[in-house]
Amino acid sequence: MSCWIRLVAFVVALLLVTPAYSDELKHGELGAALYSNVIANDHSDYSDDELSGIAIYGTSVFSRNAALRTLFAMLSHNDVSGLDSNIFELSLIFGGGLGQTGWKGYAGPGFFSDRWSTSGFSKSFSGLHLIAGFGYNWDDVALDAWWTFRDASDYEDFVEGSSGESVSMSAVSFGLGLSARF
């Protein structure tokens, strides 16, 4: 995990010193994304949970270097028919090129809430996450790719409580989004 943190810090530092192509600051983005979530485990008897679907997100840009992003995703399990996941994320992002035309890169802390449901069953997971991403802003449109590294302890507690076996898990989400800038 520390390798990822160093990589994110390097990319953000590089983008902070790279000038954007425009000084005009746009303060908002509203978009849609293809979104996936993988909850991996180290237990040989359990397969990883892979979910995919769509997300809507909004970004409120405070400055060239700071913004707040909210996201709501609607995902379906790739292997278990009828198992759905609704995810809410709130992230404070820091980086370079936010709100300007040109390249941007960002990382920051956040909170997630993930509610899994199927007929007769529902379970909620929540915790902190770290988001890292990059993208390009045109005048009226932005393209972003980002990863969210989640605290997987709620997922671990659920599996351990259900199976009685100890398991180590990791949870990573990926989004590829297109948004309108205003």
Kinemage of the C-alpha trace (Angstrom):
@kinemage 1
@onewidth
@group {chain A} dominant
@subgroup {mainchain}
@vectorlist {calphas} color= white
{ca met a 1} P 0.000 0.000 0.000
{ca ser a 2} L 2.859 2.424 0.740
{ca cys a 3} L 4.021 1.984 -2.876
{ca trp a 4} L 0.624 3.297 -4.053
{ca ile a 5} L 0.805 6.258 -1.671
{ca arg a 6} L 4.269 7.186 -2.968
{ca leu a 7} L 3.075 6.902 -6.578
{ca val a 8} L 0.035 9.095 -5.895
{ca ala a 9} L 2.194 11.667 -4.071
{ca phe a 10} L 4.649 11.767 -6.993
{ca val a 11} L 1.892 12.242 -9.611
{ca val a 12} L 0.184 14.972 -7.567
{ca ala a 13} L 3.519 16.766 -6.963
{ca leu a 14} L 4.351 16.588 -10.673
{ca leu a 15} L 0.977 18.025 -11.622
{ca leu a 16} L 1.239 20.799 -9.035
{ca val a 17} L 4.315 22.175 -10.806
{ca thr a 18} L 2.865 21.683 -14.316
{ca pro a 19} L 1.022 24.822 -15.460
{ca ala a 20} L -2.541 24.428 -16.706
{ca tyr a 21} L -3.475 25.772 -20.118
{ca ser a 22} L -6.002 28.322 -18.886
{ca asp a 23} L -6.377 30.583 -15.878
{ca glu a 24} L -10.203 30.460 -16.005
{ca leu a 25} L -11.481 28.540 -12.985
{ca lys a 26} L -14.734 26.576 -13.343
{ca his a 27} L -16.241 25.701 -9.976
{ca gly a 28} L -18.352 22.648 -10.748
{ca glu a 29} L -18.609 19.355 -12.594
{ca leu a 30} L -21.555 16.990 -12.936
{ca gly a 31} L -21.011 13.661 -14.642
{ca ala a 32} L -21.629 9.970 -15.166
{ca ala a 33} L -19.135 7.120 -14.966
{ca leu a 34} L -18.593 3.447 -15.575
{ca tyr a 35} L -17.787 2.149 -12.107
{ca ser a 36} L -16.462 -1.116 -10.694
{ca asn a 37} L -15.701 -2.391 -7.225
{ca val a 38} L -13.539 -5.395 -6.325
{ca ile a 39} L -13.420 -6.835 -2.831
{ca ala a 40} L -10.536 -9.303 -2.834
{ca asn a 41} L -9.718 -11.821 -0.130
{ca asp a 42} L -6.866 -14.167 0.733
{ca his a 43} L -9.015 -17.233 1.511
{ca ser a 44} L -8.718 -20.087 -0.984
{ca asp a 45} L -12.354 -21.186 -0.473
{ca tyr a 46} L -13.878 -17.777 -1.292
{ca ser a 47} L -13.841 -15.997 -4.611
{ca asp a 48} L -13.366 -12.242 -4.907
{ca asp a 49} L -16.503 -10.120 -5.149
{ca glu a 50} L -16.626 -8.107 -8.375
{ca leu a 51} L -19.379 -5.571 -8.994
{ca ser a 52} L -19.912 -3.176 -11.879
{ca gly a 53} L -22.392 -0.562 -13.009
{ca ile a 54} L -22.794 3.182 -13.328
{ca ala a 55} L -22.231 6.181 -11.105
{ca ile a 56} L -23.226 9.820 -11.051
{ca tyr a 57} L -20.896 12.312 -9.429
{ca gly a 58} L -20.451 15.988 -8.773
{ca thr a 59} L -17.366 17.988 -7.972
{ca ser a 60} L -17.296 21.375 -6.284
{ca val a 61} L -13.976 23.093 -7.000
{ca phe a 62} L -12.738 25.498 -4.305
{ca ser a 63} L -9.428 26.402 -5.951
{ca arg a 64} L -6.949 25.091 -8.497
{ca asn a 65} L -5.717 22.677 -5.812
{ca ala a 66} L -8.765 21.614 -3.754
{ca ala a 67} L -12.255 20.237 -4.398
{ca leu a 68} L -15.031 18.172 -2.860
{ca arg a 69} L -16.463 15.211 -4.789
{ca thr a 70} L -19.669 13.300 -4.088
{ca leu a 71} L -20.595 10.088 -5.879
{ca phe a 72} L -23.551 7.701 -5.972
{ca ala a 73} L -23.037 4.346 -7.709
{ca met a 74} L -25.521 1.611 -8.608
{ca leu a 75} L -23.711 -1.693 -9.111
{ca ser a 76} L -24.639 -5.334 -9.693
{ca his a 77} L -22.595 -8.340 -8.623
{ca asn a 78} L -20.910 -9.949 -11.634
{ca asp a 79} L -21.432 -13.535 -10.362
{ca val a 80} L -24.418 -13.448 -7.988
{ca ser a 81} L -27.607 -12.580 -9.845
{ca gly a 82} L -29.855 -10.143 -7.990
{ca leu a 83} L -27.187 -8.879 -5.570
{ca asp a 84} L -26.983 -5.102 -5.896
{ca ser a 85} L -24.745 -2.503 -4.298
{ca asn a 86} L -25.536 1.179 -3.782
{ca ile a 87} L -22.477 3.218 -2.914
{ca phe a 88} L -22.169 6.764 -1.603
{ca glu a 89} L -18.750 8.441 -1.462
{ca leu a 90} L -17.641 11.843 -0.218
{ca ser a 91} L -14.019 12.801 -0.981
{ca leu a 92} L -11.895 15.853 -0.287
{ca ile a 93} L -9.413 15.987 -3.163
{ca phe a 94} L -6.147 17.902 -3.458
{ca gly a 95} L -4.011 18.180 -6.561
{ca gly a 96} L -3.173 20.322 -9.531
{ca gly a 97} L -5.187 21.647 -12.458
{ca leu a 98} L -8.558 21.279 -10.738
{ca gly a 99} L -11.140 23.589 -12.283
{ca gln a 100} L -8.815 24.696 -15.091
{ca thr a 101} L -8.455 23.645 -18.717
{ca gly a 102} L -5.696 21.065 -19.143
{ca trp a 103} L -4.337 18.047 -17.289
{ca lys a 104} L -5.214 17.423 -13.660
{ca gly a 105} L -4.175 14.990 -10.971
{ca tyr a 106} L -5.519 14.533 -7.476
{ca ala a 107} L -5.617 12.456 -4.326
{ca gly a 108} L -7.290 12.741 -0.965
{ca pro a 109} L -9.206 11.205 1.922
{ca gly a 110} L -12.872 10.376 1.994
{ca phe a 111} L -15.757 8.372 3.406
{ca phe a 112} L -17.810 5.616 1.790
{ca ser a 113} L -21.060 3.820 2.505
{ca asp a 114} L -21.826 0.622 0.574
{ca arg a 115} L -25.237 -1.064 0.921
{ca trp a 116} L -25.612 -4.568 -0.521
{ca ser a 117} L -29.115 -5.916 -1.027
{ca thr a 118} L -30.928 -8.844 -2.552
{ca ser a 119} L -34.303 -10.429 -1.941
{ca gly a 120} L -34.688 -10.748 1.844
{ca phe a 121} L -31.149 -9.548 2.685
{ca ser a 122} L -29.373 -6.242 3.105
{ca lys a 123} L -26.040 -5.313 4.666
{ca ser a 124} L -24.252 -1.980 4.943
{ca phe a 125} L -20.506 -1.396 5.003
{ca ser a 126} L -18.793 1.940 5.641
{ca gly a 127} L -15.427 3.451 6.394
{ca leu a 128} L -12.657 5.696 5.174
{ca his a 129} L -10.998 5.621 1.773
{ca leu a 130} L -8.184 7.187 -0.216
{ca ile a 131} L -8.962 8.425 -3.730
{ca ala a 132} L -6.355 8.996 -6.450
{ca gly a 133} L -7.018 10.036 -10.012
{ca phe a 134} L -6.128 12.043 -13.061
{ca gly a 135} L -7.915 13.518 -16.026
{ca tyr a 136} L -8.187 16.222 -18.609
{ca asn a 137} L -10.435 19.305 -18.581
{ca trp a 138} L -11.617 20.843 -21.821
{ca asp a 139} L -13.651 24.075 -21.765
{ca asp a 140} L -17.017 22.438 -21.090
{ca val a 141} L -16.231 18.730 -20.576
{ca ala a 142} L -13.897 16.720 -18.323
{ca leu a 143} L -12.663 13.141 -18.563
{ca asp a 144} L -11.510 11.466 -15.332
{ca ala a 145} L -10.098 8.107 -14.255
{ca trp a 146} L -9.770 7.371 -10.545
{ca trp a 147} L -9.206 4.625 -8.011
{ca thr a 148} L -10.625 4.468 -4.504
{ca phe a 149} L -8.758 2.365 -1.943
{ca arg a 150} L -11.178 1.482 0.865
{ca asp a 151} L -10.806 0.385 4.447
{ca ala a 152} L -11.972 -3.238 4.149
{ca ser a 153} L -12.499 -3.964 7.859
{ca asp a 154} L -16.335 -3.940 7.613
{ca tyr a 155} L -16.177 -6.461 4.753
{ca glu a 156} L -13.755 -8.619 6.789
{ca asp a 157} L -16.017 -8.500 9.869
{ca phe a 158} L -18.988 -9.625 7.774
{ca val a 159} L -17.159 -12.595 6.219
{ca glu a 160} L -15.574 -13.614 9.522
{ca gly a 161} L -18.937 -13.343 11.306
{ca ser a 162} L -20.674 -15.398 8.607
{ca ser a 163} L -18.029 -18.097 8.197
{ca gly a 164} L -16.223 -18.107 11.525
{ca glu a 165} L -12.911 -18.014 9.643
{ca ser a 166} L -10.289 -15.288 9.649
{ca val a 167} L -9.833 -13.561 6.302
{ca ser a 168} L -7.809 -10.592 5.050
{ca met a 169} L -9.508 -8.418 2.431
{ca ser a 170} L -8.861 -5.380 0.268
{ca ala a 171} L -11.394 -3.194 -1.509
{ca val a 172} L -10.636 -1.075 -4.576
{ca ser a 173} L -13.024 0.800 -6.854
{ca phe a 174} L -12.324 2.234 -10.299
{ca gly a 175} L -14.257 4.914 -12.155
{ca leu a 176} L -14.030 6.277 -15.689
{ca gly a 177} L -16.211 9.342 -16.011
{ca leu a 178} L -17.252 12.103 -18.348
{ca ser a 179} L -18.645 15.314 -16.841
{ca ala a 180} L -19.984 18.710 -17.822
{ca arg a 181} L -18.023 21.661 -16.419
{ca phe a 182} L -19.687 24.863 -15.290
